[in-house]
Amino acid sequence: MNPKRLVCLCNFVSEEEIIKVLRSGALTTAEVQKFTQAGTGCTRCVREIDAIVAKHLETNKKDPQLRIGFEFKDP
């Protein structure tokens, strides 16, 4: 893992930024996309984002009921 590596070239989103959102409570690729815009351009990186999310959730078990303070608002 190289945290500074750009995962989404279209929107200049690094692996570090994705992990930061996951640590804040995101549980899905869609939530990562909502907060970072990663994978919303050409979508080539969505599989990689999926893999980062899966790996993070595998190593950091989270109870979905404990997502206090993690909400996003639609524009």
Backbone torsions as a table, in degrees:
resi	resn	phi	psi	omega
1	MET	NA	129.9	175.7
2	ASN	-121.1	99.9	-173.3
3	PRO	-57.4	-28.4	-177.7
4	LYS	-83.3	-10.3	-177.8
5	ARG	-64.7	132.8	176.4
6	LEU	-75.1	125.2	176.2
7	VAL	-91.5	-44.6	180.0
8	CYS	-108.8	106.5	-179.1
9	LEU	-74.3	-31.7	-179.1
10	CYS	-62.7	-40.7	-175.7
11	ASN	-113.6	9.6	175.8
12	PHE	54.1	52.1	-179.6
13	VAL	-108.2	124.8	-179.0
14	SER	-89.1	164.6	175.6
15	GLU	-60.9	-36.8	178.7
16	GLU	-59.3	-42.5	179.4
17	GLU	-66.2	-39.1	178.6
18	ILE	-64.3	-44.9	180.0
19	ILE	-65.0	-36.1	177.6
20	LYS	-61.1	-41.7	178.0
21	VAL	-67.3	-39.1	177.4
22	LEU	-64.4	-40.8	178.2
23	ARG	-67.3	-24.4	178.3
24	SER	-79.2	-12.0	175.6
25	GLY	130.5	-5.3	177.8
26	ALA	-62.8	142.8	-178.5
27	LEU	-122.8	-6.7	-176.4
28	THR	-136.5	163.4	175.2
29	THR	-62.9	-38.5	179.6
30	ALA	-59.8	-39.2	178.2
31	GLU	-69.4	-39.1	175.8
32	VAL	-60.9	-43.4	179.1
33	GLN	-62.6	-40.5	-178.7
34	LYS	-60.5	-40.8	-175.3
35	PHE	-89.0	-25.2	-175.4
36	THR	-115.6	-16.9	-173.3
37	GLN	69.8	4.7	177.2
38	ALA	-63.2	134.5	176.8
39	GLY	80.1	10.2	-178.6
40	THR	-104.2	-1.1	178.3
41	GLY	-91.5	-99.5	-178.3
42	CYS	-80.5	-16.5	179.0
43	THR	71.1	8.8	179.1
44	ARG	-63.4	-26.2	-174.6
45	CYS	-93.4	1.4	-176.0
46	VAL	-59.8	-40.1	178.2
47	ARG	-62.6	-37.9	178.8
48	GLU	-68.7	-39.4	176.3
49	ILE	-63.4	-43.8	176.2
50	ASP	-54.6	-44.0	-179.0
51	ALA	-65.7	-41.0	178.7
52	ILE	-64.3	-43.6	178.6
53	VAL	-61.9	-48.2	-179.0
54	ALA	-60.4	-45.2	-179.8
55	LYS	-64.1	-42.0	179.9
56	HIS	-63.5	-44.8	-179.0
57	LEU	-68.3	-31.8	178.4
58	GLU	-67.4	-39.7	-177.1
59	THR	-91.7	-13.0	-179.4
60	ASN	-132.7	76.9	-177.5
61	LYS	-58.2	130.1	178.9
62	LYS	-128.0	140.8	173.9
63	ASP	-85.8	118.2	-177.8
64	PRO	-59.5	-19.3	178.7
65	GLN	-75.6	-13.4	-176.6
66	LEU	-102.0	36.1	-176.6
67	ARG	-93.7	32.5	-178.9
68	ILE	-56.7	132.8	176.3
69	GLY	83.9	0.8	179.8
70	PHE	-112.7	95.3	178.8
71	GLU	-136.5	146.5	172.7
72	PHE	-121.8	147.7	-178.0
73	LYS	-110.2	134.0	175.5
74	ASP	-71.0	140.8	-178.5
75	PRO	-64.7	NA	NA
